[in-house]
Amino acid sequence: MSKGDPNVSADGSQSQSGPDASAGLSRRSFLKHTGGAASAAAILSVPVAEAAAAAVPAKVVTPPAQVLGPGAIPVTLLVNGKPQKVMIEPRDTLATVLRDKLGQTGTKVGCDRGGCGACTVWVAGAPTLSCLTLAIDVAGIPGREPQAVTTVEGLSKGPALHPLQTAFVEKDALQCGYCTSGMLMSCAALYEQAKAEGKLATISDGDVRAAIAGNLCRCGAYPHIVDATLSAAKGAAK
């Protein structure tokens, strides 16, 4: 190899001869380029690895589940604005507890499977089928406040009847009376919601029929029930 050898580069490395010589790639330059790329990859992998480690969520420790039952346990039910201490089993329905343990017999049990609406009460202001609701789900237990339950007995304020109760009497909106408490609770929910929104005057025949769609009257007093609800709404809206 001589100083004037055409295969020797300016930095003293021997260039490749043969078919690949036109590429101008020497062994030294190849190692420089590949070594640099590997170093860059290693440097870039460091923050990626740190980010991946930071993305791993911390282990969440969940508290043990609260065991209630299977026997009777003490709970608090908030019925018609009054807290009631009562012993219930987790399987007890709200309808059963209201009737058999708290004496709220205005709540009726008809089909006992949510098909007739006779057992309708309010839970947190919403019409609810008490025969399909477990009492423990609305009761106050350690760590949870009770939900407000309103029965037909809670519609009146002392001797003063709710406007719908008065209208049901005036419009003869009942016959046997078995469905009446559930009907009143469904219609009164519609009434109270419209009243809160200032829309009592706009309640329509269709609104009432929709409100009592889940309530069955075997006597067929539906026209009088609709009339009573509309009468109470319009009377209060004047």
C-alpha positions as CSV (number, residue, x, y, z in Angstrom):
1,M,0.0,0.0,0.0
2,S,1.6,3.3,-1.0
3,K,0.8,6.9,-0.2
4,G,-0.4,7.5,-3.7
5,D,-2.6,4.4,-3.8
6,P,-6.0,5.4,-5.1
7,N,-7.7,2.9,-2.7
8,V,-6.4,4.8,0.3
9,S,-8.6,7.6,1.6
10,A,-7.5,10.9,3.0
11,D,-7.8,9.7,6.6
12,G,-5.6,6.7,5.9
13,S,-8.3,4.1,5.7
14,Q,-8.3,1.7,2.8
15,S,-11.4,2.1,0.6
16,Q,-13.3,-0.8,-0.7
17,S,-12.4,-1.9,-4.2
18,G,-14.5,-3.9,-6.6
19,P,-18.2,-3.5,-7.4
20,D,-19.1,-1.6,-4.2
21,A,-16.3,0.9,-4.5
22,S,-18.6,3.4,-6.2
23,A,-20.5,3.6,-2.9
24,G,-17.5,5.3,-1.3
25,L,-18.1,3.4,2.0
26,S,-15.1,2.4,4.1
27,R,-15.1,0.0,7.0
28,R,-14.2,2.9,9.4
29,S,-17.1,5.1,8.1
30,F,-19.5,2.2,8.3
31,L,-18.6,1.6,12.0
32,K,-18.9,5.3,12.7
33,H,-22.4,5.5,11.3
34,T,-23.7,2.3,12.8
35,G,-22.1,3.1,16.2
36,G,-23.8,6.5,16.2
37,A,-27.2,5.1,15.4
38,A,-26.9,2.5,18.2
39,S,-25.9,5.2,20.7
40,A,-28.9,7.4,19.6
41,A,-31.3,4.5,20.0
42,A,-29.9,3.8,23.5
43,I,-30.3,7.4,24.5
44,L,-33.8,7.7,23.2
45,S,-34.9,4.5,25.0
46,V,-34.1,6.0,28.4
47,P,-37.0,8.4,28.6
48,V,-39.3,5.9,26.9
49,A,-38.5,3.4,29.6
50,E,-39.0,6.0,32.3
51,A,-42.3,7.0,30.8
52,A,-43.4,3.4,30.7
53,A,-42.5,2.9,34.3
54,A,-44.4,6.0,35.3
55,A,-47.5,4.8,33.4
56,V,-47.8,1.7,35.5
57,P,-50.6,2.5,37.9
58,A,-50.1,2.2,41.6
59,K,-51.7,-0.8,43.2
60,V,-55.1,0.1,44.5
61,V,-56.1,-1.3,47.8
62,T,-59.9,-1.9,48.0
63,P,-61.5,-2.1,51.4
64,P,-63.2,-5.4,52.2
65,A,-66.9,-5.7,51.2
66,Q,-69.4,-4.9,53.9
67,V,-71.4,-8.1,54.8
68,L,-75.0,-7.6,55.7
69,G,-77.2,-10.5,56.9
70,P,-78.2,-13.1,56.2
71,G,-80.2,-12.6,59.4
72,A,-82.1,-9.5,60.5
73,I,-80.0,-6.3,60.9
74,P,-80.8,-2.9,62.3
75,V,-81.3,-0.1,59.7
76,T,-82.9,3.3,59.5
77,L,-85.7,4.0,57.0
78,L,-86.7,7.6,56.3
79,V,-90.4,7.3,55.8
80,N,-92.6,10.4,55.2
81,G,-89.9,12.6,56.7
82,K,-89.4,10.6,59.9
83,P,-86.5,8.3,60.6
84,Q,-87.6,4.8,61.6
85,K,-85.4,2.3,63.3
86,V,-86.3,-1.2,62.2
87,M,-84.8,-4.7,61.9
88,I,-84.9,-6.2,58.4
89,E,-83.5,-9.1,56.5
90,P,-81.6,-8.3,53.3
91,R,-84.3,-10.2,51.3
92,D,-87.2,-8.0,52.7
93,T,-89.0,-5.8,50.1
94,L,-89.8,-2.2,50.8
95,A,-93.5,-3.0,50.5
96,T,-93.3,-5.7,53.1
97,V,-91.4,-3.6,55.6
98,L,-93.7,-0.6,55.1
99,R,-96.8,-2.6,55.6
100,D,-95.8,-5.3,58.1
101,K,-93.2,-3.5,60.2
102,L,-94.1,0.2,60.0
103,G,-97.9,0.1,59.7
104,Q,-98.0,2.0,56.4
105,T,-100.8,-0.1,55.0
106,G,-101.9,2.5,52.4
107,T,-99.2,0.9,50.2
108,K,-101.0,-2.1,48.6
109,V,-99.5,-5.3,47.3
110,G,-101.4,-6.6,44.2
111,C,-99.5,-8.8,41.8
112,D,-96.3,-8.7,43.8
113,R,-94.2,-8.7,40.6
114,G,-94.3,-5.1,39.5
115,G,-97.2,-5.4,37.0
116,C,-100.1,-3.6,38.7
117,G,-98.5,-0.5,40.3
118,A,-100.6,-0.8,43.5
119,C,-97.5,-0.7,45.6
120,T,-96.1,2.6,44.1
121,V,-94.3,4.9,46.5
122,W,-91.8,7.6,46.0
123,V,-88.1,7.0,46.6
124,A,-86.2,10.3,46.5
125,G,-89.3,11.8,44.9
126,A,-89.5,9.3,42.0
127,P,-92.4,6.8,41.6
128,T,-91.0,3.4,42.6
129,L,-92.5,-0.1,42.7
130,S,-92.0,-1.0,46.4
131,C,-92.7,-4.7,45.8
132,L,-89.6,-4.9,43.5
133,T,-87.4,-2.7,45.7
134,L,-85.3,-4.2,48.5
135,A,-85.7,-2.2,51.7
136,I,-82.0,-2.5,52.4
137,D,-81.3,-0.7,49.1
138,V,-83.0,2.5,50.4
139,A,-82.2,2.1,54.1
140,G,-79.5,3.9,56.1
141,I,-76.7,1.6,57.0
142,P,-73.2,2.3,58.4
143,G,-71.5,4.7,55.9
144,R,-74.7,5.5,53.9
145,E,-77.7,7.8,54.6
146,P,-81.2,6.6,54.0
147,Q,-83.2,7.7,50.9
148,A,-86.4,9.5,51.5
149,V,-89.5,7.3,51.1
150,T,-93.0,8.8,50.7
151,T,-96.1,6.7,51.0
152,V,-99.7,7.7,50.3
153,E,-100.0,8.6,54.0
154,G,-97.3,11.2,53.5
155,L,-99.2,13.1,50.8
156,S,-101.4,14.9,53.2
157,K,-100.1,17.5,55.6
158,G,-101.9,16.7,58.8
159,P,-105.6,17.1,58.2
160,A,-105.0,19.0,55.0
161,L,-105.3,16.6,52.0
162,H,-103.1,16.9,48.9
163,P,-105.0,18.6,46.1
164,L,-105.0,15.3,44.2
165,Q,-106.6,13.5,47.1
166,T,-109.4,16.0,47.2
167,A,-109.9,15.9,43.4
168,F,-110.1,12.1,43.5
169,V,-113.0,12.3,45.9
170,E,-114.7,15.1,44.0
171,K,-114.4,13.3,40.6
172,D,-115.2,9.9,41.9
173,A,-111.8,8.6,40.6
174,L,-112.1,5.2,42.4
175,Q,-114.4,2.3,42.9
176,C,-113.0,-0.6,44.9
177,G,-110.1,1.7,45.9
178,Y,-107.4,-1.0,45.9
179,C,-105.4,0.7,43.1
180,T,-106.1,4.2,44.4
181,S,-103.0,4.7,46.6
182,G,-100.7,3.7,43.7
183,M,-102.6,5.9,41.3
184,L,-102.4,8.8,43.6
185,M,-98.6,8.4,44.0
186,S,-98.1,8.3,40.2
187,C,-100.4,11.2,39.5
188,A,-99.0,13.3,42.4
189,A,-95.5,12.8,41.1
190,L,-96.5,14.3,37.8
191,Y,-98.3,17.1,39.6
192,E,-95.4,18.0,41.9
193,Q,-92.9,17.9,39.1
194,A,-95.0,20.2,36.9
195,K,-95.6,22.5,40.0
196,A,-91.9,22.8,40.6
197,E,-91.3,23.7,36.9
198,G,-94.2,26.2,36.9
199,K,-96.0,24.1,34.3
200,L,-99.2,22.9,36.1
201,A,-101.4,24.6,33.5
202,T,-99.8,22.7,30.7
203,I,-100.5,19.2,32.0
204,S,-102.4,17.3,29.2
205,D,-104.5,14.3,29.0
206,G,-101.6,12.4,27.4
207,D,-99.3,13.4,30.3
208,V,-101.6,11.9,32.9
209,R,-102.1,8.7,30.8
210,A,-98.3,8.3,30.5
211,A,-97.9,8.8,34.3
212,I,-100.3,6.0,35.1
213,A,-99.2,3.7,32.3
214,G,-97.8,1.3,35.0
215,N,-100.9,1.4,37.2
216,L,-103.7,-1.1,36.7
217,C,-107.3,-0.2,37.6
218,R,-109.4,-3.4,37.4
219,C,-112.6,-1.3,37.9
220,G,-111.8,0.8,34.8
221,A,-111.9,4.2,36.5
222,Y,-109.3,5.7,34.2
223,P,-111.4,8.5,32.7
224,H,-112.2,9.8,36.2
225,I,-108.6,9.5,37.3
226,V,-107.5,11.6,34.3
227,D,-110.2,14.2,35.0
228,A,-109.3,14.4,38.7
229,T,-105.6,15.0,37.9
230,L,-106.3,17.6,35.3
231,S,-108.8,19.3,37.6
232,A,-106.3,19.5,40.4
233,A,-103.6,20.8,38.2
234,K,-105.8,23.5,36.6
235,G,-107.3,24.5,39.9
236,A,-103.9,25.0,41.4
237,A,-102.6,26.8,38.4
238,K,-105.3,29.6,38.6
